[in-house]
Amino acid sequence: MPQPGTHHFIELAIEISPELHELCIGLLAGEGIESFQEEDHQLLAYLPESEWTDEKEQSIRSVLKERLGTLPNYKASFIADRNWNAEWEATLQPIEISDKLLIIQKSSDIKPKPGQIVIEINPKMSFGTGYHATTRLMLRQMEQLDLRDKKIMDIGTGTGVLAIAARKFGNNRPILAFDNNSWAAENAIENIAENHADEIRVELLDAEEDLIVNLKEGYDLILANINKNVIDRILPVIRKYAPQAPVLLSGILVYDKPWLNKLLKRLGYTVEQIIYEDEWLSSFIKPL
């Protein structure tokens, strides 16, 4: 669903079968759309009215037709602003990432398994709650890493769930978590406080424009759950200004694995581990 605030939206109702939802979400995420709602035989995508231009529509039509082979039927409708957050919260259920980690909505009465880590999230967006496969993949990879003594940068933090998880998995160094949306940064701050995760600095920054100056502070691990287009632009920057830092990536469709392999080879990274869920992959990479 759309992000909250005093804005109007365009709803794209795309007629597409459920098995193609994840692929379509990935393609639209590459076009800068981050809010979705899945129904039986259609996918609803939301973007601010101000961003709906003839150029945007043509770009969306082109990418869907190229990857799907045909352009699905769709309808664009004006949607007046309303309390999206309340509607979204009403649909949330606990998400068990693994036997080690459970994500619940704030004030949930769900009982965790013995020894299970609990993260309470009060989301203001659909990405970053654990409901999307890319977030789950990142968290499952993070469980297997030794995060102690690592200075971490979380690019596109959303709800802050990855930064919070890093702290709960034993990280004891400063974490920089940033997003380019003010509502996301505010939400991350709230969730970090609720989970008593100390020394996580949340900033309103752009993943491309502000990256170099922050990388120069020195980081031991970069988390980037974003999208292919942004990864394509920032990974060369990370390689140059944080040449020794491993990177944990997601937001990449399985169909784009050849592109990823080519990019990693060009930049001098090796894949330590790659895992999959639905149409998505998550790759933990290290410099050669």
Secondary structure, DSSP 4 states (H G I P E B T S, - for coil): -PPPSS--EEEEEEE--GGGHHHHHHHHHTTT--EEEEETTEEEEEEEGGG--HHHHHHHHHHHHHHHSSPPPEEEEEE----HHHHHHTT---EE-SSSEEEEETT--PPPPTT-EEEEE--SSSTTSS-SHHHHHHHHHHHTS--TT--EEEES-TTSHHHHHHHHTT--S-EEEEES-HHHHHHHHHHHHHTT--SEEEEE--TTTTHHHHHTT--SEEEEE--HHHHHHHHHHHHHHSTT--EEEEEEEGGGHHHHHHHHHHHTEEEEEEEEETTEEEEEEEE-
